Protein backbone atom coordinates (compact mmCIF):
# COMPACT_ATOMS: atom_id res chain seq x y z
CA UNK A 1 0.00 0.00 0.00
CA UNK A 2 1.02 3.61 -0.40
CA UNK A 3 1.13 5.55 2.84
CA UNK A 4 0.74 9.32 3.01
CA UNK A 5 2.36 10.98 6.01
CA UNK A 6 0.85 14.35 6.84
CA UNK A 7 0.71 16.54 9.93
CA UNK A 8 -2.51 14.74 10.85
CA UNK A 9 -0.77 11.35 10.72
CA UNK A 10 -0.29 8.56 8.16
CA UNK A 11 -3.15 7.40 6.01
CA UNK A 12 -3.51 4.74 3.29
CA UNK A 13 -3.92 5.95 -0.26
CA UNK A 14 -4.49 3.29 -2.91
CA UNK A 15 -1.89 0.74 -3.91
CA UNK A 16 1.71 1.39 -4.81
CA UNK A 17 4.86 2.61 -3.11
CA UNK A 18 4.57 6.31 -2.29
CA UNK A 19 5.25 8.05 1.04
CA UNK A 20 4.59 11.76 1.17
CA UNK A 21 5.96 13.60 4.18
CA UNK A 22 4.93 17.17 4.92
CA UNK A 23 7.20 19.47 6.91
CA UNK A 24 6.04 23.09 7.43
CA UNK A 25 8.36 25.59 5.77
CA UNK A 26 7.31 29.21 6.26
CA UNK A 27 8.66 30.50 2.95
CA UNK A 28 7.32 27.79 0.68
CA UNK A 29 4.69 25.90 2.65
CA UNK A 30 4.86 22.09 3.09
CA UNK A 31 7.88 20.45 1.53
CA UNK A 32 6.72 17.23 -0.12
CA UNK A 33 8.98 14.42 -1.20
CA UNK A 34 7.92 11.28 -3.08
CA UNK A 35 10.01 8.43 -1.71
CA UNK A 36 9.59 4.84 -2.95
CA UNK A 37 8.57 2.50 -0.17
CA UNK A 38 8.42 -1.27 -0.66
CA UNK A 39 6.83 -3.31 2.07
CA UNK A 40 8.40 -6.76 2.59
CA UNK A 41 4.90 -8.20 2.63
CA UNK A 42 4.42 -7.05 -0.97
CA UNK A 43 7.86 -8.02 -2.27
CA UNK A 44 7.34 -10.81 -4.85
CA UNK A 45 10.71 -12.30 -3.90
CA UNK A 46 9.36 -13.16 -0.45
CA UNK A 47 7.22 -15.83 -2.10
CA UNK A 48 8.96 -16.24 -5.44
CA UNK A 49 12.38 -17.23 -4.09
CA UNK A 50 11.16 -20.20 -1.99
CA UNK A 51 9.00 -21.32 -4.92
CA UNK A 52 11.98 -21.10 -7.30
CA UNK A 53 14.16 -23.10 -4.89
CA UNK A 54 11.39 -25.70 -4.57
CA UNK A 55 11.22 -25.96 -8.37
CA UNK A 56 14.99 -26.50 -8.58
CA UNK A 57 14.75 -29.22 -5.93
CA UNK A 58 11.89 -30.96 -7.75
CA UNK A 59 13.65 -30.81 -11.13
CA UNK A 60 16.95 -31.84 -9.55
CA UNK A 61 15.39 -35.05 -8.28
CA UNK A 62 14.50 -36.31 -11.75
CA UNK A 63 17.89 -37.88 -12.51
CA UNK A 64 18.51 -39.63 -9.17
CA UNK A 65 15.00 -41.11 -9.17
CA UNK A 66 15.04 -41.96 -12.88
CA UNK A 67 18.44 -43.68 -12.85
CA UNK A 68 17.20 -46.77 -10.93
CA UNK A 69 14.52 -47.19 -13.61
CA UNK A 70 17.15 -46.91 -16.33
CA UNK A 71 19.35 -49.42 -14.52
CA UNK A 72 16.34 -51.76 -14.40
CA UNK A 73 16.08 -51.77 -18.19
CA UNK A 74 14.14 -48.68 -19.31
CA UNK A 75 15.80 -46.39 -21.83
CA UNK A 76 16.26 -42.68 -20.97
CA UNK A 77 13.75 -41.70 -23.66
CA UNK A 78 11.19 -44.13 -22.26
CA UNK A 79 11.62 -42.59 -18.82
CA UNK A 80 11.18 -39.13 -20.36
CA UNK A 81 7.98 -40.30 -22.05
CA UNK A 82 6.67 -41.72 -18.77
CA UNK A 83 7.34 -38.35 -17.12
CA UNK A 84 5.47 -36.33 -19.70
CA UNK A 85 2.61 -38.73 -20.36
CA UNK A 86 2.12 -39.43 -16.66
CA UNK A 87 2.13 -35.73 -15.83
CA UNK A 88 -0.38 -34.93 -18.57
CA UNK A 89 -2.62 -37.78 -17.41
CA UNK A 90 -2.45 -36.60 -13.81
CA UNK A 91 -3.49 -33.08 -14.83
CA UNK A 92 -6.18 -34.25 -17.27
CA UNK A 93 -9.14 -33.40 -14.96
CA UNK A 94 -7.75 -29.86 -14.63
CA UNK A 95 -7.26 -29.55 -18.39
CA UNK A 96 -10.91 -30.36 -19.04
CA UNK A 97 -11.80 -27.23 -17.05
CA UNK A 98 -9.39 -25.07 -19.03
CA UNK A 99 -10.25 -26.01 -22.62
CA UNK A 100 -11.02 -22.35 -23.53
CA UNK A 101 -7.29 -21.66 -23.12
CA UNK A 102 -6.68 -23.58 -26.35
CA UNK A 103 -8.76 -21.00 -28.21
CA UNK A 104 -7.29 -17.97 -26.44
CA UNK A 105 -3.59 -18.82 -26.68
CA UNK A 106 -3.06 -21.80 -29.01
CA UNK A 107 0.36 -20.71 -30.29
CA UNK A 108 1.75 -20.09 -26.82
CA UNK A 109 0.52 -23.47 -25.59
CA UNK A 110 1.94 -25.21 -28.67
CA UNK A 111 5.26 -23.39 -28.36
CA UNK A 112 5.55 -24.20 -24.67
CA UNK A 113 4.84 -27.89 -25.21
CA UNK A 114 7.02 -28.16 -28.31
CA UNK A 115 10.09 -26.27 -27.10
CA UNK A 116 9.94 -25.80 -23.32
CA UNK A 117 8.88 -29.39 -22.63
CA UNK A 118 9.62 -31.74 -25.54
CA UNK A 119 12.53 -29.80 -27.04
CA UNK A 120 14.59 -29.82 -23.85
CA UNK A 121 14.07 -33.56 -23.38
CA UNK A 122 14.83 -34.58 -26.97
CA UNK A 123 17.85 -32.30 -27.48
CA UNK A 124 19.40 -33.23 -24.14
CA UNK A 125 19.03 -37.00 -24.58
CA UNK A 126 20.31 -36.75 -28.15
CA UNK A 127 23.28 -34.67 -26.97
CA UNK A 128 24.38 -37.14 -24.28
CA UNK A 129 24.55 -39.81 -26.98
CA UNK A 130 27.50 -37.95 -28.53
CA UNK A 131 29.11 -35.94 -25.70
CA UNK A 132 29.58 -36.55 -21.95
CA UNK A 133 26.58 -35.97 -19.70
CA UNK A 134 28.35 -33.26 -17.71
CA UNK A 135 29.25 -31.29 -20.83
CA UNK A 136 25.70 -31.60 -22.17
CA UNK A 137 24.30 -30.42 -18.84
CA UNK A 138 26.62 -27.41 -18.79
CA UNK A 139 25.65 -26.41 -22.33
CA UNK A 140 21.95 -26.86 -21.56
CA UNK A 141 22.25 -24.55 -18.56
CA UNK A 142 23.48 -21.77 -20.80
CA UNK A 143 19.73 -21.23 -21.18
CA UNK A 144 19.61 -18.50 -18.47
CA UNK A 145 22.47 -16.73 -20.29
CA UNK A 146 20.37 -16.75 -23.46
CA UNK A 147 17.47 -15.36 -21.43
CA UNK A 148 19.59 -12.39 -20.39
CA UNK A 149 20.65 -11.82 -24.00
CA UNK A 150 17.05 -12.00 -25.24
CA UNK A 151 15.83 -9.52 -22.63
CA UNK A 152 18.67 -7.08 -23.32
CA UNK A 153 18.98 -7.20 -27.10
CA UNK A 154 15.55 -8.33 -28.34
CA UNK A 155 13.19 -6.87 -25.76
CA UNK A 156 15.63 -3.98 -25.23
CA UNK A 157 14.85 -4.07 -21.53
CA UNK A 158 17.44 -3.41 -18.83
CA UNK A 159 19.22 -6.41 -17.37
CA UNK A 160 20.22 -6.28 -13.72
CA UNK A 161 23.95 -6.40 -13.00
CA UNK A 162 23.20 -8.78 -10.12
CA UNK A 163 21.49 -11.21 -12.50
CA UNK A 164 24.45 -11.15 -14.91
CA UNK A 165 27.05 -11.67 -12.17
CA UNK A 166 24.97 -14.37 -10.51
CA UNK A 167 24.44 -16.32 -13.73
CA UNK A 168 28.13 -16.13 -14.69
CA UNK A 169 29.18 -17.35 -11.23
CA UNK A 170 26.68 -20.19 -11.52
CA UNK A 171 28.03 -21.19 -14.96
CA UNK A 172 31.58 -21.40 -13.56
CA UNK A 173 30.32 -23.35 -10.57
CA UNK A 174 28.39 -25.74 -12.78
CA UNK A 175 31.54 -26.39 -14.82
CA UNK A 176 33.19 -27.53 -11.58
CA UNK A 177 30.19 -29.62 -10.51
CA UNK A 178 30.17 -31.61 -13.75
CA UNK A 179 34.02 -31.72 -13.86
CA UNK A 180 33.93 -30.26 -17.35
CA UNK A 181 37.61 -30.63 -18.22
CA UNK A 182 37.82 -34.27 -17.17
CA UNK A 183 35.65 -35.37 -20.07
CA UNK A 184 35.86 -32.56 -22.59
CA UNK A 185 34.99 -33.78 -26.07
CA UNK A 186 34.32 -31.41 -28.95
CA UNK A 187 31.70 -33.06 -31.11
CA UNK A 188 30.01 -30.58 -33.48
CA UNK A 189 26.70 -32.47 -33.52
CA UNK A 190 26.66 -32.86 -29.74
CA UNK A 191 27.49 -29.18 -29.34
CA UNK A 192 24.60 -28.16 -31.61
CA UNK A 193 22.19 -30.47 -29.79
CA UNK A 194 23.34 -29.08 -26.44
CA UNK A 195 22.80 -25.53 -27.69
CA UNK A 196 19.36 -26.63 -28.88
CA UNK A 197 18.59 -27.80 -25.35
CA UNK A 198 19.82 -24.44 -24.01
CA UNK A 199 17.60 -22.53 -26.43
CA UNK A 200 14.61 -24.66 -25.46
CA UNK A 201 15.37 -24.11 -21.78
CA UNK A 202 15.42 -20.37 -22.43
CA UNK A 203 11.94 -20.59 -23.98
CA UNK A 204 10.79 -22.30 -20.77
CA UNK A 205 11.60 -19.18 -18.77
CA UNK A 206 10.44 -16.68 -21.38
CA UNK A 207 7.15 -18.39 -22.25
CA UNK A 208 6.34 -19.04 -18.59
CA UNK A 209 6.49 -15.27 -18.19
CA UNK A 210 4.73 -14.39 -21.48
CA UNK A 211 1.72 -16.60 -20.74
CA UNK A 212 0.74 -14.73 -17.57
CA UNK A 213 -2.91 -14.80 -18.62
CA UNK A 214 -2.87 -18.62 -18.69
CA UNK A 215 -3.43 -20.48 -15.43
CA UNK A 216 -0.23 -22.33 -14.34
CA UNK A 217 -2.11 -25.64 -14.13
CA UNK A 218 -3.39 -25.20 -17.69
CA UNK A 219 0.03 -24.18 -19.05
CA UNK A 220 1.81 -27.08 -17.36
CA UNK A 221 -0.87 -29.62 -18.27
CA UNK A 222 -1.27 -28.70 -21.93
CA UNK A 223 2.50 -28.28 -22.26
CA UNK A 224 3.08 -31.79 -20.90
CA UNK A 225 0.36 -33.14 -23.19
CA UNK A 226 1.93 -31.58 -26.29
CA UNK A 227 5.37 -32.72 -25.14
CA UNK A 228 4.17 -36.28 -24.59
CA UNK A 229 2.70 -36.43 -28.11
CA UNK A 230 5.96 -35.18 -29.64
CA UNK A 231 8.17 -37.52 -27.59
CA UNK A 232 5.87 -40.46 -28.40
CA UNK A 233 6.99 -40.31 -32.03
CA UNK A 234 10.65 -40.53 -30.95
CA UNK A 235 10.57 -42.76 -27.88
CA UNK A 236 8.16 -45.38 -29.34
CA UNK A 237 6.66 -46.26 -25.95
CA UNK A 238 4.92 -49.34 -27.36
CA UNK A 239 8.34 -50.99 -27.10
CA UNK A 240 8.49 -50.42 -23.32
CA UNK A 241 8.63 -53.58 -21.23
CA UNK A 242 5.94 -52.52 -18.76
CA UNK A 243 6.58 -55.70 -16.76
CA UNK A 244 9.64 -53.90 -15.38
CA UNK A 245 7.31 -51.49 -13.58
CA UNK A 246 5.88 -54.39 -11.59
CA UNK A 247 9.32 -55.23 -10.19
CA UNK A 248 11.58 -53.49 -7.69
CA UNK A 249 14.49 -51.09 -8.11
CA UNK A 250 17.40 -50.21 -5.83
CA UNK A 251 17.23 -46.77 -4.25
CA UNK A 252 19.33 -45.54 -1.33
CA UNK A 253 20.43 -49.10 -0.58
CA UNK A 254 16.88 -50.42 -0.42
CA UNK A 255 14.76 -52.30 -2.91
CA UNK A 256 11.55 -50.35 -3.50
CA UNK A 257 8.68 -50.96 -5.93
CA UNK A 258 9.43 -49.48 -9.34
CA UNK A 259 6.03 -47.77 -9.35
CA UNK A 260 7.16 -45.71 -6.33
CA UNK A 261 10.08 -44.31 -8.33
CA UNK A 262 7.81 -43.74 -11.35
CA UNK A 263 5.23 -42.04 -9.15
CA UNK A 264 7.74 -39.58 -7.74
CA UNK A 265 9.23 -38.93 -11.18
CA UNK A 266 5.74 -38.06 -12.46
CA UNK A 267 4.33 -36.19 -9.46
CA UNK A 268 7.39 -34.55 -7.93
CA UNK A 269 9.95 -34.06 -10.68
CA UNK A 270 7.42 -33.29 -13.41
CA UNK A 271 4.05 -31.92 -12.28
CA UNK A 272 5.21 -30.09 -9.15
CA UNK A 273 8.46 -29.04 -10.83
CA UNK A 274 6.74 -27.39 -13.80
CA UNK A 275 4.00 -25.80 -11.69
CA UNK A 276 6.42 -24.24 -9.21
CA UNK A 277 8.73 -23.22 -12.05
CA UNK A 278 5.97 -21.33 -13.87
CA UNK A 279 4.85 -19.57 -10.69
CA UNK A 280 8.46 -18.66 -9.80
CA UNK A 281 9.10 -17.06 -13.20
CA UNK A 282 5.94 -14.98 -12.93
CA UNK A 283 6.83 -13.79 -9.44
CA UNK A 284 10.54 -13.14 -10.02
CA UNK A 285 11.01 -12.57 -13.79
CA UNK A 286 12.88 -14.88 -16.21
CA UNK A 287 16.33 -13.41 -15.48
CA UNK A 288 16.06 -13.92 -11.71
CA UNK A 289 14.35 -17.33 -11.86
CA UNK A 290 16.94 -18.47 -14.40
CA UNK A 291 19.75 -17.68 -11.97
CA UNK A 292 18.09 -19.59 -9.14
CA UNK A 293 17.47 -22.55 -11.48
CA UNK A 294 21.21 -23.30 -11.43
CA UNK A 295 20.55 -24.96 -8.08
CA UNK A 296 18.98 -27.86 -10.00
CA UNK A 297 22.22 -29.67 -10.99
CA UNK A 298 23.62 -29.10 -7.49
CA UNK A 299 20.52 -30.72 -5.99
CA UNK A 300 20.83 -33.56 -8.51
CA UNK A 301 24.46 -34.12 -7.50
CA UNK A 302 23.64 -34.11 -3.79
CA UNK A 303 20.70 -36.48 -4.23
CA UNK A 304 22.86 -38.80 -6.33
CA UNK A 305 25.35 -38.83 -3.45
CA UNK A 306 22.64 -39.63 -0.88
CA UNK A 307 20.43 -42.00 -2.90
CA UNK A 308 22.86 -43.59 -5.35
CA UNK A 309 26.13 -43.44 -3.37
CA UNK A 310 27.83 -41.44 -6.13
CA UNK A 311 30.91 -39.86 -4.57
CA UNK A 312 31.44 -36.11 -4.33
CA UNK A 313 34.94 -34.75 -4.89
CA UNK A 314 36.46 -31.34 -4.11
CA UNK A 315 35.51 -29.91 -7.55
CA UNK A 316 31.83 -30.69 -6.93
CA UNK A 317 31.94 -29.10 -3.48
CA UNK A 318 33.66 -25.95 -4.75
CA UNK A 319 31.36 -25.78 -7.75
CA UNK A 320 28.28 -26.26 -5.61
CA UNK A 321 29.37 -23.37 -3.39
CA UNK A 322 29.86 -21.14 -6.45
CA UNK A 323 26.43 -22.06 -7.79
CA UNK A 324 24.85 -21.23 -4.43
CA UNK A 325 26.65 -17.88 -4.34
CA UNK A 326 25.59 -17.17 -7.92
CA UNK A 327 21.97 -18.03 -7.17
CA UNK A 328 22.01 -15.76 -4.11
CA UNK A 329 23.47 -12.89 -6.14
CA UNK A 330 21.00 -13.41 -8.99
CA UNK A 331 17.95 -13.38 -6.73
CA UNK A 332 18.93 -9.93 -5.45
CA UNK A 333 18.09 -8.54 -8.87
CA UNK A 334 14.86 -6.57 -8.96
CA UNK A 335 12.25 -8.20 -11.20
CA UNK A 336 12.31 -6.17 -14.40
CA UNK A 337 9.26 -4.11 -15.34
CA UNK A 338 7.25 -5.86 -12.65
CA UNK A 339 5.64 -2.74 -11.24
CA UNK A 340 4.43 -1.68 -14.67
CA UNK A 341 2.43 -4.80 -15.19
CA UNK A 342 -1.19 -5.24 -14.27
CA UNK A 343 -1.86 -8.17 -11.97
CA UNK A 344 -2.67 -11.33 -13.87
CA UNK A 345 -5.01 -12.60 -11.19
CA UNK A 346 -4.44 -15.02 -8.35
CA UNK A 347 -1.85 -17.66 -9.09
CA UNK A 348 -3.51 -20.99 -9.66
CA UNK A 349 -7.04 -19.58 -9.84
CA UNK A 350 -9.31 -21.52 -12.19
CA UNK A 351 -10.02 -19.91 -15.53
CA UNK A 352 -13.63 -18.80 -16.01
C-alpha positions as CSV (number, residue, x, y, z in Angstrom):
1,X,0.0,0.0,0.0
2,X,1.0,3.6,-0.4
3,X,1.1,5.6,2.8
4,X,0.7,9.3,3.0
5,X,2.4,11.0,6.0
6,X,0.9,14.3,6.8
7,X,0.7,16.5,9.9
8,X,-2.5,14.7,10.8
9,X,-0.8,11.4,10.7
10,X,-0.3,8.6,8.2
11,X,-3.1,7.4,6.0
12,X,-3.5,4.7,3.3
13,X,-3.9,5.9,-0.3
14,X,-4.5,3.3,-2.9
15,X,-1.9,0.7,-3.9
16,X,1.7,1.4,-4.8
17,X,4.9,2.6,-3.1
18,X,4.6,6.3,-2.3
19,X,5.2,8.0,1.0
20,X,4.6,11.8,1.2
21,X,6.0,13.6,4.2
22,X,4.9,17.2,4.9
23,X,7.2,19.5,6.9
24,X,6.0,23.1,7.4
25,X,8.4,25.6,5.8
26,X,7.3,29.2,6.3
27,X,8.7,30.5,3.0
28,X,7.3,27.8,0.7
29,X,4.7,25.9,2.7
30,X,4.9,22.1,3.1
31,X,7.9,20.4,1.5
32,X,6.7,17.2,-0.1
33,X,9.0,14.4,-1.2
34,X,7.9,11.3,-3.1
35,X,10.0,8.4,-1.7
36,X,9.6,4.8,-3.0
37,X,8.6,2.5,-0.2
38,X,8.4,-1.3,-0.7
39,X,6.8,-3.3,2.1
40,X,8.4,-6.8,2.6
41,X,4.9,-8.2,2.6
42,X,4.4,-7.1,-1.0
43,X,7.9,-8.0,-2.3
44,X,7.3,-10.8,-4.9
45,X,10.7,-12.3,-3.9
46,X,9.4,-13.2,-0.4
47,X,7.2,-15.8,-2.1
48,X,9.0,-16.2,-5.4
49,X,12.4,-17.2,-4.1
50,X,11.2,-20.2,-2.0
51,X,9.0,-21.3,-4.9
52,X,12.0,-21.1,-7.3
53,X,14.2,-23.1,-4.9
54,X,11.4,-25.7,-4.6
55,X,11.2,-26.0,-8.4
56,X,15.0,-26.5,-8.6
57,X,14.7,-29.2,-5.9
58,X,11.9,-31.0,-7.7
59,X,13.6,-30.8,-11.1
60,X,16.9,-31.8,-9.5
61,X,15.4,-35.1,-8.3
62,X,14.5,-36.3,-11.7
63,X,17.9,-37.9,-12.5
64,X,18.5,-39.6,-9.2
65,X,15.0,-41.1,-9.2
66,X,15.0,-42.0,-12.9
67,X,18.4,-43.7,-12.9
68,X,17.2,-46.8,-10.9
69,X,14.5,-47.2,-13.6
70,X,17.2,-46.9,-16.3
71,X,19.3,-49.4,-14.5
72,X,16.3,-51.8,-14.4
73,X,16.1,-51.8,-18.2
74,X,14.1,-48.7,-19.3
75,X,15.8,-46.4,-21.8
76,X,16.3,-42.7,-21.0
77,X,13.7,-41.7,-23.7
78,X,11.2,-44.1,-22.3
79,X,11.6,-42.6,-18.8
80,X,11.2,-39.1,-20.4
81,X,8.0,-40.3,-22.1
82,X,6.7,-41.7,-18.8
83,X,7.3,-38.4,-17.1
84,X,5.5,-36.3,-19.7
85,X,2.6,-38.7,-20.4
86,X,2.1,-39.4,-16.7
87,X,2.1,-35.7,-15.8
88,X,-0.4,-34.9,-18.6
89,X,-2.6,-37.8,-17.4
90,X,-2.5,-36.6,-13.8
91,X,-3.5,-33.1,-14.8
92,X,-6.2,-34.3,-17.3
93,X,-9.1,-33.4,-15.0
94,X,-7.8,-29.9,-14.6
95,X,-7.3,-29.6,-18.4
96,X,-10.9,-30.4,-19.0
97,X,-11.8,-27.2,-17.1
98,X,-9.4,-25.1,-19.0
99,X,-10.3,-26.0,-22.6
100,X,-11.0,-22.3,-23.5
101,X,-7.3,-21.7,-23.1
102,X,-6.7,-23.6,-26.3
103,X,-8.8,-21.0,-28.2
104,X,-7.3,-18.0,-26.4
105,X,-3.6,-18.8,-26.7
106,X,-3.1,-21.8,-29.0
107,X,0.4,-20.7,-30.3
108,X,1.8,-20.1,-26.8
109,X,0.5,-23.5,-25.6
110,X,1.9,-25.2,-28.7
111,X,5.3,-23.4,-28.4
112,X,5.5,-24.2,-24.7
113,X,4.8,-27.9,-25.2
114,X,7.0,-28.2,-28.3
115,X,10.1,-26.3,-27.1
116,X,9.9,-25.8,-23.3
117,X,8.9,-29.4,-22.6
118,X,9.6,-31.7,-25.5
119,X,12.5,-29.8,-27.0
120,X,14.6,-29.8,-23.9
121,X,14.1,-33.6,-23.4
122,X,14.8,-34.6,-27.0
123,X,17.8,-32.3,-27.5
124,X,19.4,-33.2,-24.1
125,X,19.0,-37.0,-24.6
126,X,20.3,-36.7,-28.2
127,X,23.3,-34.7,-27.0
128,X,24.4,-37.1,-24.3
129,X,24.5,-39.8,-27.0
130,X,27.5,-38.0,-28.5
131,X,29.1,-35.9,-25.7
132,X,29.6,-36.6,-21.9
133,X,26.6,-36.0,-19.7
134,X,28.4,-33.3,-17.7
135,X,29.3,-31.3,-20.8
136,X,25.7,-31.6,-22.2
137,X,24.3,-30.4,-18.8
138,X,26.6,-27.4,-18.8
139,X,25.7,-26.4,-22.3
140,X,21.9,-26.9,-21.6
141,X,22.3,-24.5,-18.6
142,X,23.5,-21.8,-20.8
143,X,19.7,-21.2,-21.2
144,X,19.6,-18.5,-18.5
145,X,22.5,-16.7,-20.3
146,X,20.4,-16.8,-23.5
147,X,17.5,-15.4,-21.4
148,X,19.6,-12.4,-20.4
149,X,20.6,-11.8,-24.0
150,X,17.1,-12.0,-25.2
151,X,15.8,-9.5,-22.6
152,X,18.7,-7.1,-23.3
153,X,19.0,-7.2,-27.1
154,X,15.6,-8.3,-28.3
155,X,13.2,-6.9,-25.8
156,X,15.6,-4.0,-25.2
157,X,14.8,-4.1,-21.5
158,X,17.4,-3.4,-18.8
159,X,19.2,-6.4,-17.4
160,X,20.2,-6.3,-13.7
161,X,23.9,-6.4,-13.0
162,X,23.2,-8.8,-10.1
163,X,21.5,-11.2,-12.5
164,X,24.5,-11.1,-14.9
165,X,27.1,-11.7,-12.2
166,X,25.0,-14.4,-10.5
167,X,24.4,-16.3,-13.7
168,X,28.1,-16.1,-14.7
169,X,29.2,-17.3,-11.2
170,X,26.7,-20.2,-11.5
171,X,28.0,-21.2,-15.0
172,X,31.6,-21.4,-13.6
173,X,30.3,-23.3,-10.6
174,X,28.4,-25.7,-12.8
175,X,31.5,-26.4,-14.8
176,X,33.2,-27.5,-11.6
177,X,30.2,-29.6,-10.5
178,X,30.2,-31.6,-13.8
179,X,34.0,-31.7,-13.9
180,X,33.9,-30.3,-17.3
181,X,37.6,-30.6,-18.2
182,X,37.8,-34.3,-17.2
183,X,35.7,-35.4,-20.1
184,X,35.9,-32.6,-22.6
185,X,35.0,-33.8,-26.1
186,X,34.3,-31.4,-28.9
187,X,31.7,-33.1,-31.1
188,X,30.0,-30.6,-33.5
189,X,26.7,-32.5,-33.5
190,X,26.7,-32.9,-29.7
191,X,27.5,-29.2,-29.3
192,X,24.6,-28.2,-31.6
193,X,22.2,-30.5,-29.8
194,X,23.3,-29.1,-26.4
195,X,22.8,-25.5,-27.7
196,X,19.4,-26.6,-28.9
197,X,18.6,-27.8,-25.3
198,X,19.8,-24.4,-24.0
199,X,17.6,-22.5,-26.4
200,X,14.6,-24.7,-25.5
201,X,15.4,-24.1,-21.8
202,X,15.4,-20.4,-22.4
203,X,11.9,-20.6,-24.0
204,X,10.8,-22.3,-20.8
205,X,11.6,-19.2,-18.8
206,X,10.4,-16.7,-21.4
207,X,7.2,-18.4,-22.3
208,X,6.3,-19.0,-18.6
209,X,6.5,-15.3,-18.2
210,X,4.7,-14.4,-21.5
211,X,1.7,-16.6,-20.7
212,X,0.7,-14.7,-17.6
213,X,-2.9,-14.8,-18.6
214,X,-2.9,-18.6,-18.7
215,X,-3.4,-20.5,-15.4
216,X,-0.2,-22.3,-14.3
217,X,-2.1,-25.6,-14.1
218,X,-3.4,-25.2,-17.7
219,X,0.0,-24.2,-19.1
220,X,1.8,-27.1,-17.4
221,X,-0.9,-29.6,-18.3
222,X,-1.3,-28.7,-21.9
223,X,2.5,-28.3,-22.3
224,X,3.1,-31.8,-20.9
225,X,0.4,-33.1,-23.2
226,X,1.9,-31.6,-26.3
227,X,5.4,-32.7,-25.1
228,X,4.2,-36.3,-24.6
229,X,2.7,-36.4,-28.1
230,X,6.0,-35.2,-29.6
231,X,8.2,-37.5,-27.6
232,X,5.9,-40.5,-28.4
233,X,7.0,-40.3,-32.0
234,X,10.6,-40.5,-31.0
235,X,10.6,-42.8,-27.9
236,X,8.2,-45.4,-29.3
237,X,6.7,-46.3,-25.9
238,X,4.9,-49.3,-27.4
239,X,8.3,-51.0,-27.1
240,X,8.5,-50.4,-23.3
241,X,8.6,-53.6,-21.2
242,X,5.9,-52.5,-18.8
243,X,6.6,-55.7,-16.8
244,X,9.6,-53.9,-15.4
245,X,7.3,-51.5,-13.6
246,X,5.9,-54.4,-11.6
247,X,9.3,-55.2,-10.2
248,X,11.6,-53.5,-7.7
249,X,14.5,-51.1,-8.1
250,X,17.4,-50.2,-5.8
251,X,17.2,-46.8,-4.2
252,X,19.3,-45.5,-1.3
253,X,20.4,-49.1,-0.6
254,X,16.9,-50.4,-0.4
255,X,14.8,-52.3,-2.9
256,X,11.5,-50.3,-3.5
257,X,8.7,-51.0,-5.9
258,X,9.4,-49.5,-9.3
259,X,6.0,-47.8,-9.3
260,X,7.2,-45.7,-6.3
261,X,10.1,-44.3,-8.3
262,X,7.8,-43.7,-11.3
263,X,5.2,-42.0,-9.1
264,X,7.7,-39.6,-7.7
265,X,9.2,-38.9,-11.2
266,X,5.7,-38.1,-12.5
267,X,4.3,-36.2,-9.5
268,X,7.4,-34.5,-7.9
269,X,9.9,-34.1,-10.7
270,X,7.4,-33.3,-13.4
271,X,4.0,-31.9,-12.3
272,X,5.2,-30.1,-9.1
273,X,8.5,-29.0,-10.8
274,X,6.7,-27.4,-13.8
275,X,4.0,-25.8,-11.7
276,X,6.4,-24.2,-9.2
277,X,8.7,-23.2,-12.0
278,X,6.0,-21.3,-13.9
279,X,4.9,-19.6,-10.7
280,X,8.5,-18.7,-9.8
281,X,9.1,-17.1,-13.2
282,X,5.9,-15.0,-12.9
283,X,6.8,-13.8,-9.4
284,X,10.5,-13.1,-10.0
285,X,11.0,-12.6,-13.8
286,X,12.9,-14.9,-16.2
287,X,16.3,-13.4,-15.5
288,X,16.1,-13.9,-11.7
289,X,14.3,-17.3,-11.9
290,X,16.9,-18.5,-14.4
291,X,19.7,-17.7,-12.0
292,X,18.1,-19.6,-9.1
293,X,17.5,-22.6,-11.5
294,X,21.2,-23.3,-11.4
295,X,20.5,-25.0,-8.1
296,X,19.0,-27.9,-10.0
297,X,22.2,-29.7,-11.0
298,X,23.6,-29.1,-7.5
299,X,20.5,-30.7,-6.0
300,X,20.8,-33.6,-8.5
301,X,24.5,-34.1,-7.5
302,X,23.6,-34.1,-3.8
303,X,20.7,-36.5,-4.2
304,X,22.9,-38.8,-6.3
305,X,25.4,-38.8,-3.4
306,X,22.6,-39.6,-0.9
307,X,20.4,-42.0,-2.9
308,X,22.9,-43.6,-5.4
309,X,26.1,-43.4,-3.4
310,X,27.8,-41.4,-6.1
311,X,30.9,-39.9,-4.6
312,X,31.4,-36.1,-4.3
313,X,34.9,-34.8,-4.9
314,X,36.5,-31.3,-4.1
315,X,35.5,-29.9,-7.5
316,X,31.8,-30.7,-6.9
317,X,31.9,-29.1,-3.5
318,X,33.7,-26.0,-4.7
319,X,31.4,-25.8,-7.8
320,X,28.3,-26.3,-5.6
321,X,29.4,-23.4,-3.4
322,X,29.9,-21.1,-6.4
323,X,26.4,-22.1,-7.8
324,X,24.8,-21.2,-4.4
325,X,26.6,-17.9,-4.3
326,X,25.6,-17.2,-7.9
327,X,22.0,-18.0,-7.2
328,X,22.0,-15.8,-4.1
329,X,23.5,-12.9,-6.1
330,X,21.0,-13.4,-9.0
331,X,17.9,-13.4,-6.7
332,X,18.9,-9.9,-5.5
333,X,18.1,-8.5,-8.9
334,X,14.9,-6.6,-9.0
335,X,12.2,-8.2,-11.2
336,X,12.3,-6.2,-14.4
337,X,9.3,-4.1,-15.3
338,X,7.3,-5.9,-12.7
339,X,5.6,-2.7,-11.2
340,X,4.4,-1.7,-14.7
341,X,2.4,-4.8,-15.2
342,X,-1.2,-5.2,-14.3
343,X,-1.9,-8.2,-12.0
344,X,-2.7,-11.3,-13.9
345,X,-5.0,-12.6,-11.2
346,X,-4.4,-15.0,-8.3
347,X,-1.9,-17.7,-9.1
348,X,-3.5,-21.0,-9.7
349,X,-7.0,-19.6,-9.8
350,X,-9.3,-21.5,-12.2
351,X,-10.0,-19.9,-15.5
352,X,-13.6,-18.8,-16.0
